[in-house]
Every structure is written in C-alpha cells, then in structure tokens.
Amino acid sequence: MTYCLAINTDEGVVFCSDSRTNAGFDNISTYTKMHSFVWPGERSFVLLSAGNLATTQAVVKRLWSDIEEAAPVNLRSVPSMLAASDYIASISASVQKQHTERDTANTNFEATFIFGGQVGSGRPETLLIYAQGNYIHESDDHPFLQIGEMKYGKPILAATTNVEPHSGGPPTARAVAHNPTPPPHPPAGPPLICSSSGKMLSISVSA
C-alpha cells in the first residue's frame, strides 16, 4: 500500500508519504517515496511517488542525471512549477513507454506523482501528475492532494484543511489521516516521512 499527501497552506506546503512496499505478507520492503531537490535561496522541490516502483525509480534517476549532466531542461533550469511539471510528466511517459515495449506479461507500469515546492520567491504550489502525463493543481477550496490509497483520511482532510492554518490544523490532520488504523502488516522500518517546503525538514515517524 502506498499513501502520499501534500497540503498547501498560507505558511507553506506539508508533504507526507509512507515508505512501505510489499508483494505479499512475507515480502515487505522499504523504499522512500519522497524525493527532495533543494538549492537554498534558489528553488526547492519535493516529489512524492506512487505506482510501479521500476517506473518511479527510473524517473527519479533521470531527474538527477539531467541535473548532473546539465541537460538543457532540468529541475534547476525550468522557469516555473508548471514547466517543471511538464518536464516530469514527459519523463514519466517516456519511461512507461520504454518499459511497456519490453514487457511480455501485460505489466502495469503506470505511476503518479505529487510535485510541490517553489521557484525563487514564487508562491509554493502543488500539482498531481497523472500516469497519462496530464496534471491538476491544488486550489483554495481543495488545498490537499493525495495519491495511492486515497480513501484513507480523506473525510478528515476535507473537514479540517483550509488555506489559513491554525493551531492543530493541517499538520495534525495530516498525521491522523496517515494513521487511521493500526498497521495490518509488520512494519518495515519507519513508515512515515514528512517534510515542509521552505524549511525542508524531514521527519521519520514510527507506527
């Protein structure tokens, strides 16, 4: 099960993801689903991933490769969050196509992403990038985005999140939404990873 969440508020963006993947009760592993790309004072991004692990890992590897090789288009050169989202979407579509062309078992290679952060002094933004390459933006009426097992915690988030955070607001709602019931399977290391855009503080939370 994968569950990733981003809440955009007036004071910044809160990101949260689990770190557990499994292919059966006795085959549980831990892989991070939150990836940070930060250049202090210039830009900061967080990418949350859900879906086929081979696809998500290939996309993240390509993002870092383009940065290291100073490709004409990379996360350090894009002028806006929308341009960055288009760039990530095109990489994801390319990776999925490559995997599908080599596949002989009708494997589902789709992956979805939540991409958030800010460029320069611009307003922090969050976008949900679908497997098909299109994406949607968060709004004042719907300041949170979810991927993976989206049914978990959605009523709590809808009832408690707003654009003007208050004490006990979005961060608390995020924690409750992420742990609605006791874990049904043995934990594979700390399952929750949290980060806040701007301070880029990462926190591991045990179940």
N, C-alpha and C positions, 0 to 999 in steps of 0.2 A: 504494500500500500504506500502511495505517495500522497503527501499533502503539503502544498506550498501556499503561502499567503503574503500579500502586501497590502498595507493600509497607508494611504496618503492623507496626511493631516496638515494643518497650517504650520506646524512646527517641524515637519519633515516626514520621512517615509519609514515605516517599520516593516521589516521583512522577517519571515519565519518559514522554516522548512524542516521536514523530518530528514533522517539520514539512513533509513532502513529500506532495504530491498530484499525480496525473498522469492524463491522458486519452490515453495513448499515449506512445510513446518520444520523440516530438518536441514534446510538450506537457506540460512539467513545471513545476509552480509550488510556491511555498512559502506555507503558511498555518499559523499557530500552532494547535495542538490542545490547548494548556494555557492555562487562564484562571484568574487569581488574584483573589480578593475578600478583602481584608485590612483589618481595623480593629484596629490594635495594642492589645493588652490586653483586647479585647472578643471577637473571633472572627476566625477565618481559614479560608478555604475554597479548594480547588483543584478545578477541573472539567476533566476530560480528555474529549475527544470523538472519536467515530469514526462513519462513515456518510455520509449525504448532506450535503454542505457547506452547501447552502442552508438545510437544517434546523438544523444545528449553529450556524451564524452567527445565524440568527433567534432561536434560544433564548438565546444569549449576549446579543444585543442587547436582548431582552425583560428579561432579568435586570437589566442595567444601567439600563434605562428605568424599571423598577419601583423601583429604589433611588433614582434621581434624582428621581422624582415622588412618593416617599414613599408608595407604594401600601400598602394595609392589610396585605398579605402580601408580604414581600420578604426577601432574604437577610440583611438587617440586623435584621429583626424576628422571624424564626422562632425558636421557643424551643429547638429541638433539631435534631440532624442528621437524624433521621427526618422531622421536619416539613419541613426544607429539601429532602429527597429527594422527598417527596410533591409539594412545590411545583414542583420542576424537572420531575418526571415529568408533571405536569398541563400545564405549558407545552409540553413536547416533544410530547405527544399532540395538543394544540391546533394547534401549528404543522404537524405532519404531516397532520392532517385538512384544514387550510386549503389546503396545497399540493396534496393529492390531489384535492380538489374542483375545482381549477382546471386539473388536468393532463389532457392528451389523448393522452399517449404511454405510458401504463402505467409511469411512472417510479417507482422505489423511493425513497421519501422517508424511510425509516427511519433512525434514529440511536440510538446507545447512548452512555452516559456513565459514567465513573467519577467519583464525587463523594467528596471527602475533606476532612478538617480537624477543627476542634473549635469548640465554643461555650463561651466563658468558660474555666473551669478544668476542663471535662469531658475525658474520655479521647478522644484522637484516634480517629476512625473513618473507614472507607472503605466505600463502597457502590457496587454496579454497577447502574445504572438501564437497564433494557431498553427497546426501542422501544415495547413494549406498555404501559409505564408501571409495571410491577412492578419490584422490585429485590431484590437479595440483599446480605447483609452479609458482610464478611470474618470469619474465625474464627481461633482459636488454631492449629487444625490446618491451616488454609489461609489464611495471612496475606497473600497477594497476590491481586490482581485484574488481569485483562487484558482488553482489547478490541481489535478489529481482527484482525490476523494472529496469533491466539493460539498457534499451533503453534510460533512462534519462541521458543526458550529455555525452554519450559515444563518439560522434564525437568531443566534446570539449576536453575530456581527451586524446583521441588518437592524437589530433593535438598539445597539449600543454605539455604533461608529457614527461619527459626524466629522465635519471639516474643522471644527474648533474643539480640539481635545481638552478634556478636563481631568482632574484627578480621578484615577480609577477608570479612565476612558479606554482608548484603543489598545494600549499595551496589555492591560488586564483582559480585555475582551479577546485579544489575540491568544493569550495563554490559555484561557478557558476553552476557546474554540479548538485549540490544538490538542487538548487532552480531555475530550468529553467523557470517555470511559476508560477503565483500566486496560492496559495493553493486553490483547488476546494472545500474543506470542511472546516468547522470551526476548528481551531487548538485546540488540546487537550494538552496544555502546550507546552513548548519549543520543537520543533520537531527535532532539530539537536543537536547531541552530537559529539564533536570532541576530539581526543586525539593524542598525538605524542609520539611514542616509545622513551624511554630514559628519557625524562623529565616527561612523563606520565601526561601531562597537559590536564585536561578535561574542555571543554568549552561548555556552553549551548547557542545556538543561536536561538533567536525568529524569527518567519516567518515574 
